[in-house]
Amino acid sequence: MSIPVRSVDVARLLASYPHVERCGQCCEYADEYLASHPAAVVLVAVLNHHDSAHLSDRLSPRAACF
C-alpha cells in the first residue's frame, strides 16, 4: 500500500479535518486548486467535495456558481 504524498500547503489546510486529510482524492482536489484560489474558498470546496462522495466540484469552471 502506498502513502499519498501531500504538499505542505494541503496538509496545513486540512490539518483540522483528519478524516478529509486522509482522503487521497480530496488532497489531490485541494492541491489542484490551491494555487489559483484563496485557501478559505478551497477549504469549503474540499469539504463539500468530500461530503458529496467526490461528486461535487464547486471550483470547476463548469460549475454554475460558487
N, C-alpha and C positions, 0 to 999 in steps of 0.2 A: 504494500500500500504506500503510495507516495503522498507526501505532505505538500499541499499547495503553498507556493511562495507568495507572500503578500508584501506590497510596498509598505514602507513605514507610515506613509500618509493614510493608507487604507486601514492599517492596524490601529492607528491613533483615532481615526474617525469612528470605527466600530468597537472600540475598546469597552464602551459601556453596554454593549449588546453582544455578549459572548455567543449566544445562540446564532446570531447573524454572522459574527466574525468567523465562526467555524464553518460557515456555508461557502464553499468554493465558488458557486455561481454568483452569490451576492458580492463576494470580494472582487471577482472579475468585473461585475457590473459597476461597482464603485470605482474601480481603477480606470475603467473606460471613460467615465465622465468627470472625474476629479480635476483634470487639467482644464476643462472648459466651463465648469460651473462652480459656484460657491459651495463650500463644504456643507453648509446647512441645508442647501437645496438637495445635494447629493444624498445626504443622510436620510432625509424624508423620503426620497425616491427609492433608496435601497430598502428601507423598512417596508414601504409599500410593495416593492418587488418581492421581498421575502414572504410577506403575509399573503400575497396573491398566488403563492406557489410558483413564482417566477413567470407569471403570465403578464403582469403589468409593467410597462416601461414608460414611465411618465416623462423621461428626458429624451425619448426618441423624437427625432424631427417629424415623425409620422403621427405623434400623439396630438390630439386635438388642442389641448392647452394644459398648462400646469397650474 
